[in-house]
Amino acid sequence: MDWSTILIGVGGSAAAGAATGLGALPLLAVRGLSDKVQTTLLGFAAGVMLAASFFSLIIPGLEEGEKVLHSRPLAALVVIAAILLGAGALWAIDRYAPHEHFIAGRQGKMTAQVRRIWLFVIAITLHNVPEGLAVGVGFGSGDPTRGWTLALAIGLQNMPEGLAVAASLVALGYGRLVACLLALATGMVEPIGGFIGVAAASAGQFMLPWGLGFAAGAMLFVISHEIIPETHRKGHQHVGTAGLMVGLSVMMFLDVTLQ
């Protein structure tokens, strides 16, 4: 594998990751968010994550697993194991809360809302790593067209995720610019996965079902354990549910049409 291919793969995955920051930009024009709007956006984020878990992570993980293992049942077992590992990892983060250091000194104590939002941000970040890996494998396969197609598709999918991350952080009281920069940061882990995937395409193929399933498990844990309960907490469950359905529909459309 020559260095030019590696650089193109890393650059493609970086461009896809940067789309999270681009998606967050509309919040720079927003002055304030009511509880009802915050709940709607959280519901939207849950829908985006739910669709991404299945259409961007679990289904591709099963397909990649079958290519490597030459068995659909074995591929399913690998992805299931990875999903449970991902959920277990987020449970451990939730249980022992090492992510409290992200907001140390910002608020007097670790609040439930802060924990929920940062778990959400961590889950989005985790899921961006295997997305970058997928882009890297696409370039490493020797077909640049496949790599750029994956980068475009994942970049477009990252835009609503970036908006959801930034909106959640604004709801915590972070400045809009800081929230947009943090949303961008969640996507800039994709070049790490991109480098791994393009530098070792064969190993990347084996790793991909594990990475995709792990990210899906992390996201599903956060959706069920944190985001949906939060959308029902302030009595705005109807708009929260509506936001979820819209977010799921938008991501499903992007995933299906951009494959």
N, C-alpha and C positions, 0 to 999 in steps of 0.2 A: 504494500500500500504506500503510495508516494505522499509526500507532505502536502502537495497541492490539494489532493482529495481530502485529506484530513482537515486542512484549513477551510475548504469549502463546506465540509460537513459541519464543522464547529460554527462557521459563520451562518449557515442556514438554520441551525438550531438556535443560535443567539437571536436571529431575526424573529423566529417564531416566539421565543420567550419574551422579547421586547414588546410584543403585541399586548401583553398584560398591562404595561404602562400606558400604551396607546388607548386601550379600552377604558382606563381610569380617567383620562383627560376631561371628559364632560363634567366631572365633579368640581373642577376648578372654577366653573361658572355658577356653582350652587352655593347659596349663602347659608342655608340651614336645612336640617332634615327633621321633620316631625316624627313622633313615635310611629305614626301610621305608615309614613314613607319608609322609615327604617325597617319596619316589619315586612313591608312589601318587598324591599330589596333583599332582606334576609331570606324570604321565601323564594325569591328569584334565584338567589345563590344556591339554595338547597336543590331547586329544580335543575340548575346548570350542573351541579355536582352529581346528581342522581343520573341524569342522562349521560354525562361524561363517564361515570363509573361503568356503565354497561356498554355504551356504543364506542367509547374511546379506549377503554381499558379491558374490561372482561371479555368481550367478544373478540377483539384483536388478540388478546392473550391466549384464548382458546385456539384461534387460528394459527398463531405462531407456535404454540405448544404442539399442535398436531403435526406441523411441518418438521419439528425437531424430533419428536418422539414416535411419529408414524402411528399414533394410536389416539383416537378421540377420548376414550375413557381415561387413559394416562394423562392426557393434556388437561382434562377436566379436574383430575385429582391434584395436579400441580397448581393449577390456578386457584382451586379451593384452598389448598394449603397456604398459598401466598396471600389470599384474601384474609384468612384467619390470622396470619402473621401480621399483616398490616393493621387489622383491627386491634390485635393484641398490643402492638407497639403504641397505638394511640391511646389505648386504655392505660398503659403504663405511664405515658406522658400525662394523662389526665389525673391518674392516681397520685403520682409523685411530683407533678407540676414543676419540672425543671424549667419550663418556659416562663416562669414568673420573672426571670431575669430580664426578659424583654421590656418589662414595664417597671423595673425597680426604680424607685424614686419618683415615678410619675404620679402614682396615687399612693395614699397612705397604706393600703393593704390590698391583698389579692382578692378582687371581687369575682363573683360568679360570672358576671358579664364579660369581664376582661379575660377570664379563663376560656370562656366559650369562643370569643372572637379570635384569640391567639391560637386555639386549637384548629379553628377553621383556616387561619392563615398557614399554619404548619401543614395541614392536610393538602391545601392547594400547592404549596411548595413541594411536598413529597410527590405529588402526582405529576409535577412538571419534569422530574428527573427521568422517568421512563418514557415520557413524550419526547424528550431530547434524545434518548437512546434510540427510539423508533426512527427519528429523523436521521441520526447517525448511521444506523443500519441501512436505511434507504440509500444514502450516498455510498456507503461501503459495499453495497451489493454490486457496484459497477454500473448502475443505471442512474445517472444524475437527474433524469426527468422524474423518476420515482422519489428521489430525495427532495426535490423542489416542490413536488406536489404535496408530499407529506408536510413540509415546512409551511406551505401556504394554508393547508387545511388546519393544522394545529394552531397556527398563528391566529386565524379567524376565530377558532374556538376559544383561544385564550383571552380575547377581548372582553366578552361578558364576564369571564372569571376575574379579570383585573378590575372591572367596574364593581363587582360584588365585594372584592377584598377592600378596595378603597372606601366604598360606602360603609362597610362594617367598621373600619378604623375611624372614619369621620364620626360615626355614631358614638365612639368611645371618647371623643373630644380631641383627637389628633387633628392638626392643621391639614387643610386640603392638599397642599403641596407635599407635605410629609407622607400623607396617606397614599398619594399617587406614586411617590418614590418607593414606598414599601411594596406597593402592588407590583411595580416594575421589578423590584428585587426578587419577588417570588418566582418570576419567570426567568430570571437570569441564572438559575441553576440548570436550565436546559442545556447550555453548552457543555456542562460537565458530562451529562448523559450522552450528548452528541459526540464528544471526543471519545468516550468509551466505545460507543457503537461503531463509529467510523474507523477507529484504529484497530478494532478487533471484531470485524463483522461476524465471523463465525461464532465467536464467544458471545457476541451481542445477541445473536439469534437464540442461543440457549438461555441467556439471562432475561430476555424480553418477557416471556410469560410470567416469570417470577416477579419482575419489576412492575409489570402492568397489574397483576393480581394484588401485589402488596399495596400499591397506590389506591386501587379500588377499595380494598378493605379499610384503609385509613379513612377514605372519604365517606364510605357508608357508615362507619362508626360515628363520625362527626355529624352527619345528617340526622341519624336517629337519636343520638345521645345529647346533642347540643343545639343544633340549629332549629329543628322542628319544635322542640319544647320552648325555645326562646320565642318563636313566632306566635305561640299560643299564650304567652305569659301575661301580656298586657291587654288582652281582650280584643285583639285585632286579628284573630285567627282566620277570618274570612279573607281579608286582603292578603294575609300570609299564604294561604292555600292558593289563592289566585296567582300570586307571584310565583309560587312553586310550579304551577301548571304552565305558566308562560315561559319560565326559565327552562323547564324540561322540553317544551315544544321547540323553543329557539335552538337549543343545543342538539336536539334530535334532528332537526332540519339541517343544521350545519354538518353534523356527522354523516348523515345519509347522503346528502347531495355532494359533499366534497371528497368522498372516497374515490 
